[in-house]
């Protein structure tokens, strides 16, 4: 039977006791209705996971005993950064959740010319906290023990400049001449599997100016086939394809 996984933001130590964070405690006590003696898995984002057991549930929360550390990692050998232009709130949540499940190492929301969503200073902080909570929840569900780095929304060109150290910079563009598979195969042949940045547009696509800026920053256009995909579909299809093509292919 699959064990309940909970993220704890403080460093865990074997043979210690602690109270679960409020959200995790509510989930354990009110949603799952676990009782004293139930087994849990805890992780703190620093690597590996810990066995744990519920000691007590009361009005103050859920107290657990931390057990042995297991040096288990489920991270991809490829550090993929998803540069996602802002889309509508529920679609952005979906992208953050599924990108976490698909192993993205970092998720960077971008403000772009055709984005329907606009974040001001007052809402940007709330959205970042929300996206980070979505990523944490996805890690609990999918088994990742390291939480992806979810950034606050940044300006388009600034985000592209920050991606300059990536071994490959790919921009999804339906009109591109080469496919994502061709680009991935070229990377595999060159042995470039350390870091990849993937740029995905908003619902309205990239402007001509943004395409030019991306090319100036070394981004290569590639397509996902003859059909035009929604922004949220394209992002996740690209992440899945990169993992399959680069992780599963043998080294040259």
N, C-alpha and C positions, 0 to 999 in steps of 0.2 A: 504494500500500500504506500502511495506517495506521501511523504511527510510535508507538513505545512512549513513553508519557508518564510522567515521574517528578517527584514533588514534592521540593523541596529547601528545608529550613527556614531557611536563611541567604540573605541578599540576593545575587542572582546578578549577575554583571558579564560583559559580552561580552569575548571574548579572554582569558579566565582559565581555569585548570584547577582541578579539585576532585575529591574522592572522593565517590561517592554515599553517602547514608545506608545503614546496614546492611541494612534491609529492602529498599530499592530495589536494592541491589547483589546481594542473594540472588536477587531476582526476575529481574534482567537476566542474571546469570551462570548460575544453577542451573535456573531455570524456562524462560526464553526461550532460554538458551544462545547469547546474542549473542557476537560476536567483535570484536576490535579493528577499527575502521573503521565499525562499525554506527552508524546515525543514531538520535538520540533527540530528544525534546522535553522540556525542563525548565521548571518554573514554580515560583515562590517565594511565591505568594499575594499579591504586591504589585501585580499587574496585568500582563497580557501574558504571553508565553512566549518561550523562547529555543531556537534551534537548538543542537544539541550532537552530539558524536561521541565514541564510545568510543575511548580511547587505549590502555588496557591493562587486563587482568584478571589479578589475582594473589592470593596468600593474604591480602593486606592489603585487598582489595576491588576496586572498579571505578573507574578514573580516567577522567575525561571532559574534553573541551575544550568550553568554552561559546562558542557562536557568536553570531550576530546576534539582536537582540531583535525580536520581532514584537508590535506593539501590538494584539493580538487579544483581544477580550472577548466572552464568551458569557453574560453576566449578564442577567437579566430586568430590565426597567425598573421592575418592581414589587418592592419589598422586602417579601417575605412572611415573617413569623415564624410558625413552627408551634409552638403551645403544646400539647404532647402529654402527656396523663396517662400515667403509667408502665404499660406492659404487659409481658408475659413477655419474657424476655431475647432470644430469637431473633426475636420479632416487633418488639421495639424496634430491634434491629439492622437489620431489613428496612426499617422506617420511616425511620431515619436515612439509610440508603443511598439509598433511592428518593426521599426528600425532597430530598436533595442533587442527584440527577439531575434532579429537576423544578424546580430553581432556587431552593429556599428560601434566604433570606438568613441566617436564624437558626433554630435548633431548641432549644426549651426544654422539657426533661422536667419534669413536675409530679407531686408526690405528691398523690394524691386519696383520698377515703374508700373508694372501691370498687376501688382498684388492688390486684391480687393481689400485686404486687411491693412490697417494702419495702426501702429501702436505708439501712443504718446508715453511720456516719462512715467506718468502715474499708473498706466496699465502694464508697462513693460515688465516691471518687477513682479507683479502678480502672475503674469503669464509665464515668466521664467520659473517661478516656484511651482506653478501648476505642471509645467512640462517636466520638471525634475521629479515631481511626485509620480507622474505617469511612468517615467523611465524606471523609477525604483520599484513600482508595482509590477512592471513587466519583468524586471530582474527576478523578483520573488517567484513569479509564475514560471519563467523559462529556465531557471537554473543557473543563470549567470551569477558569479560571485564578485564581479567588478562592475561598477555602475558606469555607464557611458557619460562622458562629459557633455552635458547639455548647456549650451551657451545662451546668453541673452541675444535678442535680435540685433543685428548689426547692419551697417550700410553695405551695399552690394560690393563695391570695389574694395573696401577694407577687408571683407571676408576673403575675397579672392587673393589679395596680396598676402594674407596670412597662410594661404595654402601653398606657398612657393616651395616649401620643403618636401612636399609629397612627391613620391617617385612617379606617380601618374596623376594627371588632372583631366578628368573626363566631364564633358558637358552633354547632357541628354538633349538632342535636337532631332525632331522627326525628319528634317530635311537633310541631315548629315549624310555624307557619302559612305562612311564605314559603319559597321555594326558594332555594338558593344562586345559581341563575341570576338570579333577580329581584334579589337583593341586589347581585350583581355589575353588573347592568345599571344599577341605581340609582347605583352608584359611578361607572360610566363616564359616565353622563349628567351627574353633578356634577363630573366631571373629577378625581376623587379616585383617583389611581393611584400615589401615592408609597409608602405603607406600609399593609400589611394584616396583622392578627393573626388567626390561625385557631385556635380552641380545640377540641380533640378529646378525648373522654372515654376511659376505660379499658375493659377488657372488660365490666365491670359497669355502665358508664354513669355519668352524673353523679347525685349525690344531690340531693334537693330543695334542701338548703341551698346546695350548690355552684351550682345554677342561679340561685338568688337572688343569690348573691355576684357571679356573672358579670354578671347584669343590672344590679346596682348599679354595676359598673365599665364599663358601656356596651357590653357584648357583646349582639349581636342574634342570636337563634336563627334557624337556617335548616336546611332538610333537603336531602337529595340524591336524593329520589324516594320512591316508595312502599315500597321494600324497606329493611329494617334491615341495615346493613352492619357487618362486623367493624370493630374500632377501626383496625386497620392498613389495611384497604381504604378506610375513610371518609377517613382522613388523606390518602392518596395521590390518591383520586378528587377531593377538594376542591382540592388543590394543582394538579392537572392542569386542572380546570375553571376555576380562577381565572386561570391563565396563558392558557388558550384564550379566555376571555370578556373579560378586561381587556387583554391584550397585543394580541390580534388585532382587537378592535373599533376603529373609527376614533375619534379624539378628536371631541367634540361641537363 
